[in-house]
């Protein structure tokens, strides 16, 4: 693996699959007795959880609170 100018490395696809790592997963780099280890951050939000949290805290979520899916779709389409 090569370290790029921003200090980033690419984890090979086979290792990402083996360890179930996906885009947006949070990891830490830890020094352990002179060795660097990449470890998954336990309890970190998934990308989907972050999206839902952001959407729920947005102004728009308050505007559509209590509306049915059909009502929201009608609002979005401008019907």
Buried (B, 14 or more C-beta within 10 A) or exposed (E): EEEEEEEEEEEEEEEBEEEEBEEEBEBEEEEEEEEEEEEEEEEEEEEEEEEEEEEEEEEEEEEBEEEEEEEEEEEEEEE
